[in-house]
């Protein structure tokens, strides 16, 4: 005798008692041509059992109702990404007068300087817009400018509006930058700088600016 589980019982039967909820018997009697009447639905000898709701592992994209809806899960993902989004601070966020993203550190600023002097600068790094014009870059958060223009022999752009108030080291910043005339950088705020080694050109600009302003 072959036990068959009717399709209408699948949704309600527990996996442990699916075969015992409802069954049908078919008397084959070695007859391969049995008619449909031979199919008889009979109660099972196994006791029925109340099914408990199946527990599903929570997924924000599951159709089953869980502790959180898909919309709530998406909101949590967005909230988790906020610290990353805040890295792309604008000028207003870091106190810069220009509406460009603020350079977070020397490494990012050095990449921009290298690309700018090589003629490949498009104003962005990792999707953040730092501005095409080097004179309008927001450097308020940068604390080191070591070797920033070292060996940039053809560089001579106006960077007098850069904010250097947070910079503590300008070691070899303009070393071998022979073309740089340094217009305006003598007025930079260098009160926090403690290392100006190999920065004779920068020191000269600062000294000249002090002498001119004194007179």
NORFENZI-V775457 format. One record per pair of residues at least 12 apart in sequence whose C-alpha atoms are under 7 Angstrom apart, sorted by the first residue. I is the first residue (numbers start at 1). GAP is how many residues later the second one is. D is the distance in whole Angstrom. If there is no record, write none. Layout:
i=I gap=GAP d=D
i=I gap=GAP d=D
This chain:
i=1 gap=24 d=7
i=1 gap=25 d=6
i=1 gap=26 d=7
i=2 gap=23 d=6
i=2 gap=24 d=6
i=3 gap=20 d=6
i=3 gap=21 d=6
i=3 gap=22 d=6
i=4 gap=19 d=6
i=4 gap=20 d=5
i=5 gap=14 d=6
i=5 gap=17 d=6
i=5 gap=18 d=5
i=5 gap=19 d=7
i=6 gap=17 d=7
i=9 gap=13 d=7
i=13 gap=38 d=7
i=14 gap=37 d=6
i=20 gap=24 d=6
i=20 gap=26 d=5
i=20 gap=27 d=7
i=20 gap=28 d=7
i=21 gap=23 d=7
i=21 gap=27 d=5
i=22 gap=21 d=6
i=22 gap=22 d=6
i=23 gap=18 d=6
i=23 gap=19 d=6
i=23 gap=20 d=7
i=23 gap=21 d=6
i=24 gap=15 d=7
i=24 gap=16 d=6
i=24 gap=17 d=4
i=24 gap=18 d=6
i=25 gap=14 d=6
i=25 gap=15 d=6
i=25 gap=16 d=7
i=26 gap=12 d=6
i=26 gap=13 d=5
i=26 gap=14 d=7
i=60 gap=13 d=6
i=88 gap=13 d=6
i=88 gap=14 d=7
i=88 gap=40 d=6
i=89 gap=12 d=5
i=89 gap=13 d=6
i=90 gap=12 d=6
i=91 gap=47 d=6
i=94 gap=46 d=6
i=96 gap=42 d=6
i=96 gap=44 d=7
i=98 gap=38 d=6
i=98 gap=40 d=7
i=100 gap=29 d=6
i=100 gap=30 d=5
i=100 gap=31 d=6
i=100 gap=37 d=7
i=100 gap=38 d=7
i=101 gap=27 d=7
i=101 gap=28 d=6
i=101 gap=29 d=5
i=101 gap=37 d=7
i=102 gap=28 d=7
i=102 gap=36 d=5
i=102 gap=37 d=6
i=102 gap=39 d=7
i=103 gap=35 d=6
i=103 gap=36 d=6
i=103 gap=38 d=6
i=103 gap=39 d=7
i=104 gap=37 d=6
i=104 gap=38 d=6
i=105 gap=36 d=7
i=105 gap=37 d=5
i=105 gap=38 d=7
i=106 gap=36 d=6
i=106 gap=38 d=6
i=106 gap=39 d=6
i=110 gap=38 d=6
i=117 gap=38 d=7
i=134 gap=25 d=7
i=135 gap=23 d=6
i=135 gap=24 d=5
i=135 gap=26 d=6
i=137 gap=25 d=7
i=138 gap=24 d=7
i=139 gap=23 d=6
i=139 gap=24 d=6
i=139 gap=25 d=7
i=140 gap=23 d=5
i=140 gap=24 d=6
i=140 gap=25 d=7
i=140 gap=26 d=7
i=141 gap=25 d=6
i=142 gap=24 d=6
i=142 gap=25 d=6
i=143 gap=23 d=5
i=143 gap=24 d=4
i=143 gap=25 d=6
i=144 gap=23 d=5
i=144 gap=24 d=6
i=144 gap=25 d=5
i=144 gap=26 d=6
i=145 gap=24 d=6
i=145 gap=25 d=5
i=145 gap=28 d=6
i=146 gap=23 d=6
i=146 gap=24 d=5
i=146 gap=25 d=5
i=146 gap=26 d=6
i=146 gap=27 d=5
i=147 gap=24 d=6
i=147 gap=25 d=5
i=147 gap=26 d=4
i=147 gap=27 d=7
i=148 gap=25 d=5
i=148 gap=26 d=7
i=149 gap=24 d=6
i=149 gap=25 d=5
i=149 gap=28 d=6
i=150 gap=22 d=7
i=150 gap=23 d=6
i=150 gap=24 d=5
i=150 gap=25 d=5
i=150 gap=26 d=6
i=150 gap=27 d=6
i=151 gap=24 d=6
i=151 gap=25 d=5
i=151 gap=26 d=5
i=152 gap=24 d=7
i=152 gap=25 d=5
i=153 gap=23 d=6
i=153 gap=24 d=4
i=153 gap=25 d=5
i=153 gap=26 d=6
i=154 gap=25 d=5
i=155 gap=22 d=7
i=155 gap=24 d=6
i=155 gap=25 d=6
i=156 gap=23 d=6
i=156 gap=24 d=4
i=156 gap=25 d=6
i=158 gap=25 d=7
i=159 gap=26 d=7
i=160 gap=23 d=7
i=160 gap=24 d=5
i=160 gap=25 d=5
i=164 gap=24 d=6
i=164 gap=25 d=6
i=164 gap=26 d=7
i=165 gap=24 d=5
i=165 gap=25 d=6
i=165 gap=26 d=7
i=165 gap=27 d=7
i=166 gap=26 d=6
i=167 gap=25 d=6
i=167 gap=26 d=6
i=168 gap=24 d=5
i=168 gap=25 d=4
i=168 gap=26 d=6
i=168 gap=27 d=7
i=169 gap=24 d=5
i=169 gap=25 d=6
i=169 gap=26 d=5
i=169 gap=27 d=6
i=170 gap=25 d=6
i=170 gap=26 d=5
i=171 gap=24 d=6
i=171 gap=25 d=5
i=171 gap=26 d=5
i=171 gap=27 d=6
i=171 gap=28 d=6
i=172 gap=25 d=6
i=172 gap=26 d=5
i=172 gap=27 d=5
i=173 gap=26 d=6
i=174 gap=25 d=6
i=174 gap=27 d=7
i=175 gap=23 d=7
i=175 gap=24 d=6
i=182 gap=23 d=7
i=185 gap=20 d=7
i=186 gap=19 d=5
i=186 gap=20 d=4
i=186 gap=23 d=5
i=187 gap=19 d=7
i=187 gap=22 d=6
